[in-house]
Each structure stands twice: as C-alpha cells, then as structure tokens.
Amino acid sequence: MPVIAHRVVLRAWRHKNQADKIHFVVARADGSTRRLWVGKDHFMYEILDSHLLAMGYTGPASGRTDPEETQDDTEAAG
C-alpha cells in the first residue's frame, strides 16, 4: 500500500452559521489546491472535527480570517 508523504489537507475551518459543515483546502498532486466542504454525515467531518477540537479551534471565522475562509465557492466533497 502506498504512503502519501505530504500533507493533503492544508487548512480547515467553519463558516458562521454553518456548525454542521467544515470547509477545507486540499493539495492536489500537481501542486494546485482545491476548496471543499463536508457535512456531519460525511466520514471526513469526524476526522476534521476531531483535529480542529484537538487544536483548540472553536470557530467559526473571527475578526482575523484567512481570505479563503470568507469565500463561498467551495464544492461538497464526494
């Protein structure tokens, strides 16, 4: 089984009034990035949520936000 040596999920956050969604940015193999989101019913939600909680992230966006955090052009993860 191959091992992915590099981080795939680069950032994750919640938007205001979207407690049931986590938005995140992933790195593609070609070096580009893609913005996605997952809802509570997706397996990635539990994984991302546990990492955010472990980091002490309580979200959503605060006064100092990543510009990507305020954009709303993300796609739902399959």
N, CA, C and O atoms as CSV, one atom per row, in Angstrom:
chain,resi,resn,atom,element,x,y,z
A,1,MET,N,N,0.842,-1.161,0.000
A,1,MET,CA,C,0.000,0.000,0.000
A,1,MET,C,C,0.898,1.237,0.000
A,1,MET,O,O,1.798,1.343,0.832
A,2,PRO,N,N,0.662,2.177,-0.928
A,2,PRO,CA,C,1.480,3.390,-0.969
A,2,PRO,C,C,1.195,4.307,0.219
A,2,PRO,O,O,0.082,4.343,0.744
A,3,VAL,N,N,2.222,5.043,0.627
A,3,VAL,CA,C,2.097,6.013,1.715
A,3,VAL,C,C,2.213,7.405,1.110
A,3,VAL,O,O,3.140,7.682,0.349
A,4,ILE,N,N,1.273,8.276,1.450
A,4,ILE,CA,C,1.318,9.659,0.975
A,4,ILE,C,C,2.226,10.430,1.922
A,4,ILE,O,O,1.924,10.586,3.105
A,5,ALA,N,N,3.344,10.911,1.383
A,5,ALA,CA,C,4.375,11.534,2.214
A,5,ALA,C,C,4.090,12.993,2.567
A,5,ALA,O,O,4.696,13.525,3.497
A,6,HIS,N,N,3.185,13.646,1.846
A,6,HIS,CA,C,2.930,15.068,2.063
A,6,HIS,C,C,1.538,15.288,2.633
A,6,HIS,O,O,0.640,14.463,2.466
A,7,ARG,N,N,1.379,16.422,3.312
A,7,ARG,CA,C,0.053,16.783,3.822
A,7,ARG,C,C,-0.919,16.917,2.660
A,7,ARG,O,O,-0.573,17.444,1.603
A,8,VAL,N,N,-2.102,16.449,2.863
A,8,VAL,CA,C,-3.147,16.592,1.846
A,8,VAL,C,C,-4.119,17.691,2.249
A,8,VAL,O,O,-4.449,18.547,1.428
A,9,VAL,N,N,-4.581,17.686,3.489
A,9,VAL,CA,C,-5.454,18.747,3.983
A,9,VAL,C,C,-4.573,19.862,4.531
A,9,VAL,O,O,-3.816,19.660,5.480
A,10,LEU,N,N,-4.681,21.043,3.923
A,10,LEU,CA,C,-3.823,22.167,4.305
A,10,LEU,C,C,-4.439,23.055,5.371
A,10,LEU,O,O,-3.739,23.503,6.279
A,11,ARG,N,N,-5.742,23.318,5.276
A,11,ARG,CA,C,-6.462,24.177,6.214
A,11,ARG,C,C,-7.887,23.667,6.358
A,11,ARG,O,O,-8.431,23.047,5.444
A,12,ALA,N,N,-8.479,23.930,7.498
A,12,ALA,CA,C,-9.883,23.589,7.714
A,12,ALA,C,C,-10.491,24.636,8.647
A,12,ALA,O,O,-9.807,25.166,9.522
A,13,TRP,N,N,-11.775,24.930,8.456
A,13,TRP,CA,C,-12.452,25.936,9.262
A,13,TRP,C,C,-13.961,25.771,9.131
A,13,TRP,O,O,-14.448,24.999,8.306
A,14,ARG,N,N,-14.686,26.509,9.959
A,14,ARG,CA,C,-16.144,26.586,9.873
A,14,ARG,C,C,-16.537,28.013,9.505
A,14,ARG,O,O,-15.865,28.967,9.897
A,15,HIS,N,N,-17.613,28.155,8.763
A,15,HIS,CA,C,-18.183,29.471,8.486
A,15,HIS,C,C,-19.229,29.784,9.550
A,15,HIS,O,O,-19.779,28.876,10.173
A,16,LYS,N,N,-19.497,31.050,9.752
A,16,LYS,CA,C,-20.537,31.457,10.691
A,16,LYS,C,C,-21.867,30.841,10.260
A,16,LYS,O,O,-22.157,30.747,9.068
A,17,ASN,N,N,-22.658,30.430,11.218
A,17,ASN,CA,C,-23.985,29.846,10.997
A,17,ASN,C,C,-23.946,28.544,10.197
A,17,ASN,O,O,-24.954,28.160,9.605
A,18,GLN,N,N,-22.810,27.866,10.169
A,18,GLN,CA,C,-22.694,26.581,9.473
A,18,GLN,C,C,-22.003,25.567,10.382
A,18,GLN,O,O,-20.982,24.988,10.011
A,19,ALA,N,N,-22.552,25.358,11.549
A,19,ALA,CA,C,-21.946,24.441,12.520
A,19,ALA,C,C,-21.907,23.007,12.009
A,19,ALA,O,O,-21.117,22.199,12.499
A,20,ASP,N,N,-22.748,22.682,11.033
A,20,ASP,CA,C,-22.800,21.314,10.519
A,20,ASP,C,C,-21.925,21.100,9.286
A,20,ASP,O,O,-22.012,20.055,8.642
A,21,LYS,N,N,-21.078,22.085,8.951
A,21,LYS,CA,C,-20.171,21.969,7.798
A,21,LYS,C,C,-18.759,22.357,8.209
A,21,LYS,O,O,-18.561,23.263,9.019
A,22,ILE,N,N,-17.790,21.667,7.648
A,22,ILE,CA,C,-16.389,22.063,7.785
A,22,ILE,C,C,-15.842,22.276,6.379
A,22,ILE,O,O,-15.923,21.392,5.527
A,23,HIS,N,N,-15.290,23.451,6.153
A,23,HIS,CA,C,-14.668,23.787,4.875
A,23,HIS,C,C,-13.185,23.471,4.992
A,23,HIS,O,O,-12.605,23.609,6.069
A,24,PHE,N,N,-12.565,23.047,3.894
A,24,PHE,CA,C,-11.138,22.747,3.955
A,24,PHE,C,C,-10.493,22.886,2.590
A,24,PHE,O,O,-11.165,22.853,1.559
A,25,VAL,N,N,-9.162,23.043,2.601
A,25,VAL,CA,C,-8.368,23.160,1.377
A,25,VAL,C,C,-7.465,21.944,1.307
A,25,VAL,O,O,-6.791,21.600,2.278
A,26,VAL,N,N,-7.455,21.293,0.149
A,26,VAL,CA,C,-6.586,20.137,-0.052
A,26,VAL,C,C,-5.550,20.452,-1.125
A,26,VAL,O,O,-5.785,21.263,-2.021
A,27,ALA,N,N,-4.405,19.795,-1.012
A,27,ALA,CA,C,-3.350,19.912,-2.017
A,27,ALA,C,C,-3.539,18.802,-3.039
A,27,ALA,O,O,-3.771,17.648,-2.679
A,28,ARG,N,N,-3.439,19.153,-4.297
A,28,ARG,CA,C,-3.503,18.164,-5.375
A,28,ARG,C,C,-2.091,17.726,-5.731
A,28,ARG,O,O,-1.121,18.412,-5.409
A,29,ALA,N,N,-1.983,16.610,-6.380
A,29,ALA,CA,C,-0.671,16.069,-6.757
A,29,ALA,C,C,0.093,17.010,-7.683
A,29,ALA,O,O,1.324,17.009,-7.679
A,30,ASP,N,N,-0.618,17.818,-8.479
A,30,ASP,CA,C,0.052,18.731,-9.412
A,30,ASP,C,C,0.484,20.042,-8.747
A,30,ASP,O,O,1.010,20.930,-9.417
A,31,GLY,N,N,0.263,20.169,-7.425
A,31,GLY,CA,C,0.676,21.360,-6.701
A,31,GLY,C,C,-0.427,22.396,-6.533
A,31,GLY,O,O,-0.267,23.338,-5.756
A,32,SER,N,N,-1.530,22.247,-7.236
A,32,SER,CA,C,-2.631,23.180,-7.081
A,32,SER,C,C,-3.449,22.810,-5.840
A,32,SER,O,O,-3.216,21.771,-5.222
A,33,THR,N,N,-4.389,23.650,-5.490
A,33,THR,CA,C,-5.238,23.374,-4.333
A,33,THR,C,C,-6.702,23.356,-4.754
A,33,THR,O,O,-7.069,23.855,-5.818
A,34,ARG,N,N,-7.520,22.771,-3.898
A,34,ARG,CA,C,-8.957,22.724,-4.146
A,34,ARG,C,C,-9.669,22.928,-2.818
A,34,ARG,O,O,-9.294,22.346,-1.800
A,35,ARG,N,N,-10.708,23.769,-2.843
A,35,ARG,CA,C,-11.508,24.036,-1.655
A,35,ARG,C,C,-12.734,23.144,-1.671
A,35,ARG,O,O,-13.429,23.049,-2.683
A,36,LEU,N,N,-13.000,22.488,-0.547
A,36,LEU,CA,C,-14.126,21.574,-0.419
A,36,LEU,C,C,-14.820,21.803,0.916
A,36,LEU,O,O,-14.321,22.542,1.765
A,37,TRP,N,N,-15.961,21.173,1.096
A,37,TRP,CA,C,-16.612,21.171,2.398
A,37,TRP,C,C,-17.282,19.822,2.605
A,37,TRP,O,O,-17.620,19.122,1.651
A,38,VAL,N,N,-17.467,19.475,3.883
A,38,VAL,CA,C,-18.155,18.237,4.238
A,38,VAL,C,C,-19.194,18.551,5.309
A,38,VAL,O,O,-19.015,19.452,6.129
A,39,GLY,N,N,-20.274,17.793,5.282
A,39,GLY,CA,C,-21.316,17.914,6.295
A,39,GLY,C,C,-21.162,16.830,7.342
A,39,GLY,O,O,-20.326,15.936,7.208
A,40,LYS,N,N,-21.977,16.915,8.391
A,40,LYS,CA,C,-21.877,15.985,9.519
A,40,LYS,C,C,-22.038,14.525,9.121
A,40,LYS,O,O,-21.561,13.645,9.838
A,41,ASP,N,N,-22.687,14.244,8.011
A,41,ASP,CA,C,-22.919,12.857,7.604
A,41,ASP,C,C,-21.732,12.239,6.864
A,41,ASP,O,O,-21.756,11.046,6.562
A,42,HIS,N,N,-20.713,13.013,6.572
A,42,HIS,CA,C,-19.560,12.531,5.812
A,42,HIS,C,C,-18.470,12.064,6.782
A,42,HIS,O,O,-18.261,12.686,7.824
A,43,PHE,N,N,-17.779,10.978,6.444
A,43,PHE,CA,C,-16.737,10.452,7.345
A,43,PHE,C,C,-15.619,11.457,7.600
A,43,PHE,O,O,-15.024,11.449,8.677
A,44,MET,N,N,-15.323,12.319,6.635
A,44,MET,CA,C,-14.253,13.310,6.812
A,44,MET,C,C,-14.611,14.344,7.872
A,44,MET,O,O,-13.719,14.930,8.485
A,45,TYR,N,N,-15.908,14.578,8.097
A,45,TYR,CA,C,-16.315,15.557,9.095
A,45,TYR,C,C,-15.782,15.163,10.466
A,45,TYR,O,O,-15.216,15.992,11.178
A,46,GLU,N,N,-15.960,13.910,10.831
A,46,GLU,CA,C,-15.499,13.434,12.142
A,46,GLU,C,C,-13.984,13.571,12.279
A,46,GLU,O,O,-13.485,13.964,13.334
A,47,ILE,N,N,-13.262,13.250,11.222
A,47,ILE,CA,C,-11.799,13.341,11.249
A,47,ILE,C,C,-11.353,14.797,11.392
A,47,ILE,O,O,-10.537,15.119,12.256
A,48,LEU,N,N,-11.892,15.674,10.540
A,48,LEU,CA,C,-11.507,17.081,10.603
A,48,LEU,C,C,-11.954,17.717,11.917
A,48,LEU,O,O,-11.209,18.490,12.520
A,49,ASP,N,N,-13.162,17.395,12.360
A,49,ASP,CA,C,-13.678,17.948,13.602
A,49,ASP,C,C,-12.792,17.570,14.785
A,49,ASP,O,O,-12.505,18.413,15.636
A,50,SER,N,N,-12.358,16.319,14.848
A,50,SER,CA,C,-11.513,15.888,15.966
A,50,SER,C,C,-10.165,16.613,15.959
A,50,SER,O,O,-9.641,16.949,17.021
A,51,HIS,N,N,-9.605,16.855,14.782
A,51,HIS,CA,C,-8.336,17.591,14.704
A,51,HIS,C,C,-8.530,19.054,15.088
A,51,HIS,O,O,-7.696,19.623,15.791
A,52,LEU,N,N,-9.618,19.665,14.635
A,52,LEU,CA,C,-9.877,21.057,14.997
A,52,LEU,C,C,-10.072,21.206,16.501
A,52,LEU,O,O,-9.550,22.139,17.110
A,53,LEU,N,N,-10.818,20.291,17.093
A,53,LEU,CA,C,-11.030,20.337,18.547
A,53,LEU,C,C,-9.718,20.131,19.305
A,53,LEU,O,O,-9.475,20.792,20.314
A,54,ALA,N,N,-8.873,19.219,18.825
A,54,ALA,CA,C,-7.587,18.954,19.479
A,54,ALA,C,C,-6.679,20.188,19.435
A,54,ALA,O,O,-5.859,20.391,20.330
A,55,MET,N,N,-6.827,21.006,18.394
A,55,MET,CA,C,-6.031,22.232,18.264
A,55,MET,C,C,-6.617,23.378,19.082
A,55,MET,O,O,-5.996,24.433,19.211
A,56,GLY,N,N,-7.808,23.174,19.631
A,56,GLY,CA,C,-8.462,24.233,20.379
A,56,GLY,C,C,-9.264,25.175,19.512
A,56,GLY,O,O,-9.703,26.225,19.983
A,57,TYR,N,N,-9.465,24.822,18.249
A,57,TYR,CA,C,-10.242,25.668,17.328
A,57,TYR,C,C,-11.710,25.571,17.691
A,57,TYR,O,O,-12.279,24.480,17.738
A,58,THR,N,N,-12.321,26.721,17.949
A,58,THR,CA,C,-13.739,26.719,18.267
A,58,THR,C,C,-14.564,27.339,17.159
A,58,THR,O,O,-15.787,27.201,17.149
A,59,GLY,N,N,-13.892,28.044,16.191
A,59,GLY,CA,C,-14.551,28.629,15.038
A,59,GLY,C,C,-15.935,29.153,15.362
A,59,GLY,O,O,-16.373,29.015,16.504
A,60,PRO,N,N,-16.599,29.708,14.477
A,60,PRO,CA,C,-16.255,29.972,13.085
A,60,PRO,C,C,-15.360,31.192,12.921
A,60,PRO,O,O,-14.685,31.622,13.856
A,61,ALA,N,N,-15.374,31.734,11.719
A,61,ALA,CA,C,-14.499,32.855,11.370
A,61,ALA,C,C,-14.506,33.931,12.441
A,61,ALA,O,O,-15.548,34.261,13.007
A,62,SER,N,N,-13.332,34.468,12.707
A,62,SER,CA,C,-13.189,35.539,13.694
A,62,SER,C,C,-12.836,36.826,12.970
A,62,SER,O,O,-12.952,36.913,11.748
A,63,GLY,N,N,-12.412,37.808,13.717
A,63,GLY,CA,C,-12.012,39.074,13.111
A,63,GLY,C,C,-10.805,38.936,12.204
A,63,GLY,O,O,-10.682,39.662,11.218
A,64,ARG,N,N,-9.904,38.001,12.531
A,64,ARG,CA,C,-8.712,37.771,11.706
A,64,ARG,C,C,-8.911,36.467,10.960
A,64,ARG,O,O,-8.617,35.397,11.493
A,65,THR,N,N,-9.401,36.541,9.745
A,65,THR,CA,C,-9.689,35.336,8.983
A,65,THR,C,C,-8.772,35.202,7.783
A,65,THR,O,O,-8.288,36.191,7.232
A,66,ASP,N,N,-8.550,33.992,7.400
A,66,ASP,CA,C,-7.876,33.699,6.144
A,66,ASP,C,C,-8.833,34.148,5.045
A,66,ASP,O,O,-10.027,33.861,5.137
A,67,PRO,N,N,-8.359,34.841,4.006
A,67,PRO,CA,C,-9.267,35.263,2.934
A,67,PRO,C,C,-10.089,34.111,2.365
A,67,PRO,O,O,-11.240,34.304,1.972
A,68,GLU,N,N,-9.505,32.916,2.319
A,68,GLU,CA,C,-10.253,31.779,1.793
A,68,GLU,C,C,-11.424,31.419,2.691
A,68,GLU,O,O,-12.405,30.831,2.237
A,69,GLU,N,N,-11.321,31.770,3.952
A,69,GLU,CA,C,-12.370,31.422,4.906
A,69,GLU,C,C,-13.648,32.201,4.643
A,69,GLU,O,O,-14.733,31.753,5.015
A,70,THR,N,N,-13.534,33.350,4.013
A,70,THR,CA,C,-14.702,34.177,3.776
A,70,THR,C,C,-15.293,33.984,2.379
A,70,THR,O,O,-16.381,34.490,2.103
A,71,GLN,N,N,-14.612,33.278,1.509
A,71,GLN,CA,C,-15.134,32.999,0.184
A,71,GLN,C,C,-16.135,31.856,0.275
A,71,GLN,O,O,-16.020,30.995,1.147
A,72,ASP,N,N,-17.106,31.844,-0.611
A,72,ASP,CA,C,-18.108,30.790,-0.551
A,72,ASP,C,C,-18.209,30.065,-1.889
A,72,ASP,O,O,-19.306,29.874,-2.414
A,73,ASP,N,N,-17.068,29.663,-2.438
A,73,ASP,CA,C,-17.067,28.952,-3.720
A,73,ASP,C,C,-16.583,27.518,-3.562
A,73,ASP,O,O,-16.039,26.940,-4.503
A,74,THR,N,N,-16.774,26.944,-2.388
A,74,THR,CA,C,-16.310,25.588,-2.147
A,74,THR,C,C,-17.277,24.580,-2.729
A,74,THR,O,O,-18.453,24.875,-2.946
A,75,GLU,N,N,-16.765,23.385,-2.978
A,75,GLU,CA,C,-17.573,22.291,-3.501
A,75,GLU,C,C,-17.725,21.242,-2.416
A,75,GLU,O,O,-16.852,21.081,-1.564
A,76,ALA,N,N,-18.830,20.541,-2.455
A,76,ALA,CA,C,-19.048,19.457,-1.497
A,76,ALA,C,C,-18.113,18.301,-1.837
A,76,ALA,O,O,-17.950,17.952,-3.006
A,77,ALA,N,N,-17.505,17.716,-0.823
A,77,ALA,CA,C,-16.655,16.543,-1.035
A,77,ALA,C,C,-17.554,15.343,-1.268
A,77,ALA,O,O,-18.581,15.174,-0.610
A,78,GLY,N,N,-17.147,14.515,-2.219
A,78,GLY,CA,C,-17.929,13.350,-2.614
A,78,GLY,C,C,-18.086,12.400,-1.537
A,78,GLY,O,O,-18.723,11.362,-1.716
